[in-house]
């Protein structure tokens, strides 16, 4: 491993206009003196000065005495002297610090207002970066107690946050000669703190050996709300089969990659990503359960995902997959391109891997949502609502939540976007989920709801169309328990509701059912690159299309079993795609569903 990767937290390994990435293997700064002495702080100061010089900031007036030569027109500042001066401000007031010995500059500026502005500018510059602090545990470091390790991880990160605040406040107090009387406990350490380590796992074949050097995330500490602005705000293209296994042809520098070992439903999928896409790790943490060490050691994953490979390996496609049948693993791959800097590529690639494996195991993958609805009337039902992006499945769950106080005793979300159905030995149809969170369009939530959940939310591009947030919504044990299915409905977001087209339509003809479900019609809402009415086989471009023949056989069997058991199958007209019905449509559909459960189940 590159030595730089093991440098302590005083060294910033990556600094860009948007991101600060710091690795540590030896602990964090403990004092303000250590913090200001670190080369990491020096880099932040240098970058901030570059920005101020570029914008010709008048605040630079307070730094005249730190020019390398008097009246330096090129604004070359002595960084070490500035840092020394800031260290003195930890213990002395501004006007008690003697001026530098520059004969050409007899009266250096010591305007406390300008100096305070400079500190605020530097502080804001740091806070506006995406800040990641990564602790690497040596591979041979034996865990003596999980509680101890977890407590140490949390304590060190909290202490670092407090240290940055304390340093900023002390310097400000010595500049102004006054204390703060309103304190804002901002998360100024890191947005995301990760604990990583190398873990020995069972590789499927020799070509996967290179992956063993890449550390795996084992703990995540975040300080929401977190807002990310990515280079793209929607997903395009299809998940096609690749001509070769990307693992075999991808060169992986272990200092530039990390792995998020995800439990996707019952599957173990290793999600490897280039650190340039580090911003998405918070979303992954809210969406997929993180696998524990004992679930990884000496185990072979069901799937592997590479996010950020050379586009030429994938024939310039954005996304693709390879089924390594001899080694019993499915590999998903995403190119290193600006247009894939969108969380939907992480989510959907992992779910495509899941669905391909489920089909091979005889389960029917469902692009949809499932909830257990316990009504105040005393009736209850496990309802699966199928539909492609923007059809209204997640929005219907939101409508259930809005109407809960009036109609529902308890609402349990089993899955929000993807699950699978299987026929049990006793003939019962059972469903399982995949995710512990939801990736939701802000526009489709009740106004204000996102802010009631702000303490857990990851916001993505809130200023753009298709703005999203990722929220944790359920426990992992809920999604893998397996629940009986009482109703199976298609989310129709394009039909107007009238006497012939009710909100809830139960269908008993198998041919009609398969036509509606396999057509996968929906009115696109800008969540992908599609416009207008579009059709996707079984509303599921994530595995169903790729294995259409096997999927169709499973779908036929599933519909036959629903009809044999007398379980209602049909469509729920959410009207989500019709202007003016974005909120009321799903709510009216939900009321119709509640009425049916109360009177007909």
N, C-alpha and C positions, 0 to 999 in steps of 0.2 A: 504494500500500500504506500502511496505517496506520503512522504514525511509531512508535507504541509497539511494533509488531512488530519494529522494527529496533533497539530499545534493547539495550545490551550486557547481558552476563550478570549484572551487578550489579543489574539490574532483574528482579524476578519478575513475569511477566505474568499468571499465573493461580495463585491459591492457594486450595485448598478443603480440606475436612476430610480428603480422601484424597490430593490430588495437588498437586504443585508443577510448574509449567510455566515454563521459562526459555528465552528466546531470546537469541542473541548474534550480532552481526555484527562485533564489534571485539575479541574475545578474552576470556579469563577472568581473574579476579583472580590476581595473582602472589604476593602476600604476605599474611600474617595481618592486617596493618594494613588493607590494601585490602579484605579479606574482611569484617572487622568494620565498616568504614566504608560498605559498600555498602547501598543502600536495600533490597536483597533480604534481607540479614541483619536489617535493622531490621523488615521485615515478619514474618519468622519469629519474632523475639523478641516482637513485639506479639501475634501469634496465640497463641504459647505462653503468654504472660501472661494472655490472655483465658481460656484453658482452665484455668489454675491458679486464677484468681480465681473462675471459675464453680464449681470444685470446692472452693473455700475451702482451698486447699492450705496446710498449716503451713509449707511451704518458703518461702513469701512473707515470712516473718519476717526473712530476711536482707536484704530489699529496703526495709526501713523508712526508711532514710536517703535513698531515692530517690523518696519520695512528693512530689508537687508542693507539697503543704502538709503540715506536721507533723500526724500522727495523722489523715490523710485517710481517712475511712470509706468513700469510694467507690473506693478503691484506684486512684487516678490516679497513674501512675508517670511520671517524667521519663525517657523512653526514651533520649534523647541522653546523659544523665548515666550511665545504666547502661552504654551502649556505651563511653563514655569510660573508665569504671571497668574494663570487660573489657579494653580496650586496655592499660591500665596493668598488668593481670594477665599480659600477655604478657612483661613485663620485670621486674616486681616481685612479691615475695611478698605475700600477702594482708595481713599485719599491718604491712607497710612502707608501705602506701598510706595517706596521711593522710585523716581523715574529712572529709566535706563540711561547709561552714561553715553549719550550721543551729543557731541559738541555742536553738530549742525542742527540739532533739534532741541532747543533750550527749554521749550515749554510744551511738553506732550499733553495731548487732550485727555482730560479725565472727567468728561461729562457723564455723570451717573445715568442720565436718561438714555444716552446713546449706548453706553455699555450694557444697560439692562436690555435694550433692544437687540444688541448683538447676542446676548445669552439666550434670549427668547427665540431668535432666528436659528441659532445652533440647536436648541432643544426641539423646535418644531421640525427642523430638517431631519433629525434622528427619528422623531415620532412618525413622520410621514412615510418612512420606508417600511416595507414588509420585513419584519424582523424574525429570523429563525435562529434559535440556539439549539445546537445538537450535541448531546453528550454521548461519547462513544465508550462503551464498556469493553474492556479487553475480552477476547473470545475465551481465554482461559480463566476469567474471573468467575469463580464459583459463587452462586447466589446463596448467602447464608440465611437469608430471611426476607421474604417478599415485602413484609411490612416495613422492615428497615430500609430496603432499597427504595421503595415507593416514597416513604416519608422523607428520605434524604433528597430525592429528586425534586419533590415539591418544595421542600424547605429552601434548597439552594436557589431555585428559580424565584421564589418569593423574596428571598434576601437580595437577589440581584436587582429585582424591580425596585425594592425599597432603597437600595444603594443609589441607583440612578436618580430617584426622586430626592433623596437626602442631599446628594451632591449639588443638584440643580438649585434646591431651595437655599442651601447654605451660601452658595456663591451669590445668588440674588440678594439675600439678606445683607451680605457684606458690601454689595454695590449700592443698595438703596439706603442702608442704615436702618432698615425696618424689617420686621418679621411678616410672614404671611398670616392673614387672619381668615382666609377662605382656602381650604386645602382640597385639592382634587386628586383623588387616588387613581391616577391614570395608569394603565398597563404599559409602562415605558421600558420594561426589560425586553422581552420578546413577545411577539404575538403568539408564536407557536414554539414550544419546547419539546424536543424529541429525545428519547433515550434509545440508543441503537446498539446492536451487538451482532457479531457473526454467529450464526447457528448452523450446526451440521444437520443437514437434511438429506434424505435419500434422493439422489439424482436419478432421473429416468434413464439416462444414457450418457456416454462420455462427452457429447457435445455440450451438455448442461453443466459441466465441471466449472466453467468460467463464472457461473452465477454464485458459486459458493463464497467467493470473495466479497460479495456485495452485502453490507450490513443490513439487518432487518430492524424495523421500528418495533419497539416493545412497550413503550409508554408514550403517551401524548398529553401534554399540558397546554391548554389554550386559554386565551383571555377574550371571549366574545363580548360584545358583537365584533365580528371581523368582516371587513369589507375588502373585496378584491376586484381589481379592474383587469380583466384578461384581454388578450389580443383578439379574441373572437367571442361572439355571443350566441352562436347557434351551430348546430351540427349539420354537415352535408355528406353526401356520398353513401355508399353501401358497404356492408361487411362481406367482402368477397373472399373466396379461398385463394390463398397465395400459392405461387408456383414453387416455393421452397420454404423451409423452416427458418424463420428470421433469427432464431437463437444461433444457428450454425454459422450464419454469415455476418452477425453483428459483433463489432469490436466494442467491448465494454470496459471502460476505465472505472475501476471500482471506487475511485475517489470522486467520481461525478454521478454515481447512481446510488439510489436507496431502494429498499423493498418494503412495501406495506403488505404484510401477510394477512389476507382478508378471508373471513368466513362468509361466503356468499351462499346463503341457505345452508344446506348440509355439506357444501363443497369447500375445499381449501384451495384458494387461488392466490398465488404470489404475484403481486402487482409491482413490477420494477419500473422506476421512472427516473429520467434524467433530472438532475437538481434544478435545471432551468424551469421545470414545471412544478417546483416545490410548493408553490402557492396552493395547489390543489390538495395537499395532504390534509388540510383542515376539513375539507369537504368529505374526503375518504373516511376520516375519523367519525364524522357525523352520520355516514351512510352505511358503512360495512363494519361489522364486528371485527375487532383486532384479535388475531389468533395468539394464544399463549405459547410460551416456549415449549411446554410439554406436548402441545398439539403440532409442533413443527419438527422437533428433534427426531431424526431417523424416520421421518414420514415423507412419502412422496406426495406432492401436490396433485390435485385433479387438473388444475390449469395454471398456466403461466402467462403473464402479460408483460410486454415491453412497451413502454411509452417514451418515445423520443429516439427512434432508430433512424438511420440514414434512409431517406426516401427512396434512393435507388434500389435498395434491397427489396422494397415493396413495389417496384415498378412505378414509383411516384404516386401510388394510391395513398389516401389518408389513413385508412384502416383496413385490416384484413386478418385472416386467421389461418392456422395450419393444424390439421389433425395428425398428430404423431401416434397413429394407431398401434404400431409395434410396442411403443413405450407407454401407452395408455395415458396420454396427456394431450390437452388441447392448448395451443399457443395462440394468443391474440397479440396484435402488433399495431402500433400507432406511429406514424412518421414524425420526425422532428420538423414541424412547420408552424408558422405563426397561426395559421387558420385552425389548428387543432388545439390551440390554447384555450380550451373550453371544457368545463367539467363534464359535460355530457359525453365526451369521448372516453373519459375514465369509466364512468358509470355504465354506458352501453356496451363497451368492449368487454368488461367483466361479465355483464349479464348475457352477452352473446355466447361467451365461453360456457357459462352456466347452462344456457338453453340447449346448446349442442350436446352437452353431456347428458342432460335430462332426457332428450329424445333418444339417445343411444341406450338409456336405462329404462325406457318404456314409460316415461312420464311425459305428459303434455304441458309444455311451457305456456304460460298465460301472460300476455302483456296487459296488465290490468291491476285492479285493486281488490282487496278482500277485507271485510269487516264483520265482526260478530256484533249484531245489533240487539240489545235487550231493551224492549219497549216498556213504557209505563203501563201499557195494557196487560202486561204479563207474558206476552208472546216474545219470541226471540228467533233469530235466523242468522246463519252464516251465509253471507252474500258475496259472490264473485262478480265483479263488473269489469268486462273486457273492453279494451279500446286503445287505439294508437295515441301518440302524443297530442294533447289538446282536445281529445274526445270528451273528456269530462269525468274521468275516473277519479283523479285526485280532487277535482273540484266538487264531485259528489260527496267524497269523504269530508271535505270542508263544509258542505251543506249539512251533512249529518251533525257535524260539530256545532254549527250555528243553531240548529233546531233541537239540540240535545236537551236543553232545559225544559222545553215544552213537551217533547215526545219520548226521550230516551232515558232509561235508568243507567245504562252503561254502554259505552262504545269501545270496542277493542279492535285496533287496527292489526290485521295479520300481515298484510303487505300493501304497499302503496303504488307499486309500479310493475313488479314482476314476481310471478310465483309459478307453481307447477301443480298439476292435478294427476292423481294416480288412482287406479282402481285396486282396492284392497282385496285380500283373499275372500272376505265375507261379502264382497260386492259393493261395499260402501265406497263412495267417491270422496277422496281426501285431498286437501290442499295444504301446501307449504309455501312459505315466503322466501325472500332473498335478502332483504335490506332491513336495517334497524332505523333508517331515516327516510326522509322524503326530499326530493329535489323539485321544488315547487315554483311555478311562475308567480311573481309578486302580484301581477294584475288579476290573477284568478282567486286571490284571497280576499276575504271580507276586509274592507278598509280598516286599517288600524291593527289587524290581527298580528301582522308581522312584528309590530312594536311591542305587543304583549309577550312575545317570545324572543325579544331581542337579546336576552341574557344567554340564549343558547344558539343563536342564529349565525350562520355564515352567509353573508350577502355577496352576490356576484353581479357586477355591472348594474347597480340600481338605477343608473341614469339612462339605460338603453332599453329598447324594445326586447322582450323576452328576458327581462331582469329576473333573477332567480335567488332563492335562498335554500340552504340545506339545513334541515332540522332533524334532530333525533325524535322519533315518534313511538318506538316500541322496544321491548326487550328482546334480545336474541332468542331466549327460550320460547317466546311467543311465536316467532316465525318458523321454528323448526319442530314444534310440537305435533303438527298435523291435525287439521280440523275437518269435520264432515262438511260437505257443501250442500246447502239447502236450496239455493237459487243460483242460476248461471245466466247472466244478462250481458247483452252487448250495449255499450254506451254509444248512442246515436246522437251526435251533436249538430246535425244539419237539418233535420226534419222539423217543420212547424207542427205544433200540436193542435189537433182539432178532433171532431167526433170520430173520424175514421182512423186517426193517428193519435192515440192516447199517450200520456206520459209513460205508462207501463203497459207493454203488450206481451202477453204470454202466448207462445207459439208451440203447437204440438206436432207439426209436420216436419219430419226430419230433413227433407229436401230444402224446405224454406229456411230452417235453422242454419243449415250448412251454407246456403247461399248468402245469408246475411253475415254470418261470422267469417266465412272465407273471403267475402268481398272486402271486408275491412275498410268500408267507406268512412270518410270523415271530412269535415271542412277544415282545412289547414289554418292554423292561427299564428304562423310565423315562428314556431318552435324549431323548425328545420328549414330546408331550402325549398319546400313545396308551397304551392299557392292553390287556393280554390279547393274544389272537391277532389280528393285523391283516394286511391285504393291501394291497400297493402294486404297481401295474403295473410289472413287471420290477424290483421292489425299488428303483425309482429315481424319486423324486418331483422330481428335479432336471433336468428337460428331457424325459425319456421320456414322462411323462404329458402334458406341454404339447404335444408333437408326436407324439402316439400313432400316428397313421396312418403317418407317415413312419418312425417308429421300428419299428413292426411289420413293415414291408416289409424293413427292414435286418435285423431279427432273424430273419425267415424265411430270408433269403439266407445269414445267418451259420450257422444250424443246418444248412441244406442242405450248406454247404461243409464243416463239421466232419464230418458223416456221410460225405460223398463222400471226404474224405481219410482216413477211418477213425480220426479222433482221438476219444478217449474223452470223453463228455459225461455228466453225471449229477449226483448230489447227495452232499454230505458232511454227515453228521449230527453236528453239533458238540455238541448237547445243552446249549448255553450258557444257554438260557432255563429249564432244568429245575433246580429247587432241589437242591443237593448236587453238581451236575456242572459248576459254573462253571469249575473248573480242570481236573478230570480228563476232562471231556467233550471239549474241544478237543485234549487230549493223546492220548486214545485214538483220536480221528479222525485225528490226524496220523500216528500209528503205522500205521493202516490204509492211509493214503495212501502212506507210505514203502514198505510191503510191496507195494502194487500197482505202484509205479514200479519196484521191484527185480525183480519177477517177470513183469510183463505189458507193460512198455514196451520 
